[in-house]
Amino acid sequence: MPNLFQRRSLFQLAGAAALLRARIAGAQQQRPASRRRLGSGSNPEPFPALDRRSTVALIGGPDRRKNVYQALLAIDQDLRPKLRAKKYVVIKPNNVNMVNQLASTHADALRGILDYLDGRVKGPVVIAEAAAGDTRTGFENFHYTTLPGEYKRLGVKLIDLNQEAKFERIALLDTDLHITPVRLAARLFDPEAFVISSAMLKCHNTVIASLSIKNLVLGAPLHYAPGETPHWNEKRKYHVGLRQMHYNMLLTAQRLAPTWGASVIDGFEGMEGNGPNSGTPVPSHLAIASLDFVAADRIGVEAMGINPDWLGYAKYCCDLGLGQYDRAHIDIVGAKLEDLTKKYRLHPDIELELKWQGPMTEVPFNLGWTHPLDPSRSA
């Protein structure tokens, strides 16, 4: 992978603004003046609709591993050509907690992905994570360490991205709305890699729900390697304000999107309430797969009975053309969504989380790392 892991400063704010200006200009040229809607001010509607259609596979059943496999098989016709164009596969699990299996990707979900890949790619396949804690501890506790022996033909390897310590930089907004650099795992930017997000259905303490986009966006920031001092953690740079977090997630998704391969959401047992770490289980018994991460998250959040308009970061991704979030342009194959939908109990701070939607009348407050009303209370 030549030149992949060079350390570079890639400040994306100017790029994001340029993309927005280009899309706005294109929309104004294509849309008659009489159809331009005005917002609260005098500016034309800034985000034209994304017209392309996306396909999402939705599978229900009593076997987690089989559900995941069948979901990928349902999009095989579109998925296989994309796989052939890459040299290897990166599977990014969600290990936000090193001891609570409900909060982290199950080994059987990874087996479902590997079952699909076996015979379709030559490998290698890398299971790579920059966990919130000690990545290797999570690999061992959740029995990922048995997978290389089970799938020898795929050449499966387990990689701790924090220990690999190769990164690229982008710029985020901090608490004071100043730009700040953040280090993201370079492997997730590799143009030769087909990146699969192995996510779950989880309620969240800051951005309402955590699915495939958030798995990659908040999995990419690195922290100190095992044994390294002093300790540092780039993930904290996202928890700098309720509104900034949605925007910072967008900036990160925009940079990662060129290497996004497929989204896999294991909803066999989702998490409601105090997610993403300490919620309670919901037996949804489903799996979702799509080449469109944004569309997959739209169907996933609906399966949780959550208003899709509440996920600011997912809507932003659609606005910038990273994927389809408009339900009218998403085709579901497999099960009927209404047959698998369950109403998830939301995080206790949901009313505060939803304040990102309204006018900014408060000093920016934070959710996730500290409680907004009591700075001494940890999340």
N, C-alpha and C positions, 0 to 999 in steps of 0.2 A: 504494500500500500504506500507507494512513494509519495512523499510530501504531505501525507495525510495529517501527521501529528506535529506539524510545525506550530509553534505558539504564535498566534496572531491576534491583533486587536481588531475586531470587526464591529464597529459601532453601527447599529442598525436603525437608529431613530431617523436619520436622513433618508435611508432606503425605504423605510415604511412610509414616510411622508411623500416620497416620490411616487411610490406605487399608488397611494391614495389619489394623488393629483392626476395620475394617468387614467385611473378608473373613472374619476369624476369627469375628466375631459371627454373620455370616450362615451360616457353615458349622456352627456349634454349634446354631443354631436349626433348620437343615434336617436334621441328622444325629442319629439317636437316640443317647442317652448310651451305650448298650451297644456302639455301633460306633466310638466315639471311641478312637483309639489313643493311648497314652501314650508319650512319648519317654523319654530318660534321666532326666528330672526328672518333676515332677508336672503339667506343663502339657499341655493337649490338643494334638493334632496341629495346627500353626499354619496350614498351607497346604492348603486344599481343592483337589481336582483341577479343572483347567480343562476343562469338558466339551465346549466347542464344537469343531467339526471345521474343519480347514484343508486347502486344496488346494495342492499344489506340483507345478509342471511340471518334468519332467526329460527333457532331450533330449540324445541323443548323435549325433555325426557328425563328418565331416572338415573342416567349415568353421566357424570361430569365429563369424563374423558371422551366418551362417544359423542356427546353433544358438541364439544369443541371440534372434533374431527369432522362430524357431519356438517357443521357450519362452514368450515373451510372447503369441504367438498362441494357444497352448494354454489360456491363462487369459483370453482376450479377453472372453468373456461376462461375467465378473465384473469385469474391469479397466476396460472402457470406461465403464460408468456412474460409476465413481469419478473417472475423468479428466474427464468432463463437468462434474463438480461443482466443479472448480478452475479458476482463471483462467490459470495457467501451470504449466510443468513445470520442476523443478530436478533435474538429473542430477548426483549426487555421485560422481565417480570416486575411486579410491584411488591417490594419488600419494605414497606414503611415501618414495619414492626418486626423485630427479630424473633419474637417468641409467640406472638398471637397469630395462629394460622388463619383465623377469620379475616385478619387485616392484610394478609399477604397471599400472593399467587400460589395456588395449590400445585403440587408436583403432577397431579393427574391432568390439570389443564395444560401443563407443558407437554405431557405425554400425548395429549390429543393433537397438539401442534406438530410434535415430532412424528407421530403416526402419519400425519398427512405429508410431511416433508420426505419421509423415508420412501425411496423409490422415485421421487420427483426431483430431488436435487442430489448432487454428489457430495455436498458439504464443502468446507466445514460449516458447522452450526455453532454459534457462540451464544451462550446464555450469559448476558452481561447486565450488571446492576451496580448503581452507586447508591447503596441503601442508606437510610437515615441513620442506622447504627453500623455495626460491624457486618459488612456484607457476607463474609465467609461464615459467620455464625448463623446467619439466616439460611445460607445454602445447606448447611449441615442440619439445622433444626427442621427444615421443611423437606429434607431428603432429596434435594437436587443432586447431591453428590453421587447418587446411584445411577443417574441418567446417562453419563458417558459410557458406562458398561452395558447399558440396555440398548443403546443405539450406536454400536461401533461403526457401522457403515457410514454414519453421518459425521463421524469425527467430532462429537460434541465436546466443547470445552466450557468451563465455568470461569468467568473473568470478573474480578472486583475492579470496577472502573475507578474507584478511589485509589486503589493501590496501583493501577496502571498509570494514573496521574498524568495523562496526556489530554490536553484541553485546547479549546478555542474560546475566544472571548466575544461577548456581546455586551451592549450597554442596556441597563435597566434604569428605572426611576427609583430613587430612594424615598425615605419618609418626607423629605423636604422638596420633593419633585426635582432634584438634581440628578444628573446621570451618574451611574456607578457601574464599573465593570464587574462581570460575573464570569467565572470559569465553568465551561460546560464540557462534558465528556466528548473528546474528539471522535471516538469510535462511532458515535451516533450520527456524525456528519459524513461518514465515509461514503463516497459516491459508488463504491463497489459493493456496498452492503445492502441487503434487503432487510429492512428493520421491521420487526413484528412487535407490536405492543400487546403484551399479555396482561390485560387489565381485569378489573372486577367491577361489580356494581356496589358503590359505597356512598353513603351520605358523607358530607364533609363539613368541617368546622369553620371554613372561610368562604368557599366558593360553591356551596350547596351540594354538589355531587362530584365524585371523582371517578372518571372512566378512562378511556384510552388516551385522550389528549393529555390529560393531567399526568397520567402515568409516565409519559415520555418527557413532558415539560419539566416536571418537578423531580424526575429521576435523573435528568441530565446534569444539574448542578452538582459539583463535587464537594467533598469535605476532606479533612486531613486523612492521610493513609494510616493504617495500623502502625502504632509506635511513633508516629510523627508528632513533633512538638514545634512551636505551639499549636494548639488546636484551632481550627478555623472551619467555617461551614458556609458555603455559598447558598445553600437552600434558605438560610435566614434572610437573604436579600430579597426574597419574594414576599415575605411577611412584613411589609413596611407600610401598610395602609390598605384598607378594604378595596378602594377603587384601583390603586396602583397594582394590586395583585392580578386583577383581571387583565390589565394592560400589559404588565410584565410577562404574563403567560402568553399573551398574543405575540409579543416580540420574540419570545423564545420559540413558539410554534412556527412562526414565519421563517425563522432560520433553520429549523429542523425539517420542515415539510418536504424539501426536495428529496430526502432519503426515506420518507415514510413509505413502508411497503404495505402492510396489512394490519388492521385492527382486529384483535380477538378479545372479546369481553366474556369472561366466565361469570355467569350469573347463577350458577348452581346454588350457591348460598351467598346471598348478598349481605350487606351490613347497613342497618338503619340506625337512626339516633346519633350517638356520639362518635361519628366517624371522623377521621379515617382510621383511628386506632382502637377505640374502646366501645364501639357500638354493639348491637345485638344482631343475631342472625335472622335472615329472611329466606326461607326455602323457595326461591324463584324457579329453580330447576330449568335454566335456559342458558343458551350460548348465542353470541352474536359475532359475526365476522363480516368485514367489508374492506375494500381497498380505499375507502373514504373514511378517514378517522372522524371527521365532523358528522357525517351521516350516521355512523355507528353510534356515536354518543347521543345523537338526537333520539334514535330508537331506544337506546339504553335508558336514558332519563325518562322517557315515556313509559317504559316497562316498570319503572319505579314509582309511577304515578306522580311525578314531579312536573311542574309547569316548565316546559322547555325554555320559555322566555327568561327564566331566572338565571340561566347559565351565561353570564356575560362573556366569558372568554370564548365559549363555543360560538356564540353569535358573532363576536368580533372576527373569529377565524373565517366564518362564512362571508362576512362583509369584505374581507380582504382576498376572497377567492381561494382559500385554502381547502375548502370542502363545502358540501351542500348541507344546510341546516333547515331548509324549507321542506316541510313534510310533503308538500304537493309535488316535489321533484325527487322523492325517494321511493324506490320500489323495494318492497320486502318480498323475499322468497323464503319458503318454508312455512312456518307456523303463522297464525294470525296474532297480531300484537295484542288485541283485546283479550285473547285467551290466556295470555301469559303475564298480563299486567297485574301487579300487586302494589297497593298503596304503602310506601315506606314512611315510617315516622321520621321526621326531619330532626336536624340538630337543635338542641335547646336554644341556640343563639340565632335561629333562622331569621327572626325579625330584624336583627342587626345586620346579618349577612345581606339581606335584600336592600339595604340602604344604598348599595352601589347604584341602584336604578334611578334614584331621585336626585334633586338638586343638591349640590354640596353646600350645606349650611353649617356643618360642624368642622372643627379642626380634625384633620384626618386621624381616624382611629384604626386600631389594629385588631385583627382576629387571628386566632391560630396559635401563635406563640404565647401571647398573654391575653387575659380577659380585658375587654375594653373598659370595664368599670372598676377593675381592680388589678393594677399593674403587677401586684405580687402573686397573682394566681396564674400558674402555668397551665398551658393547654393540654 
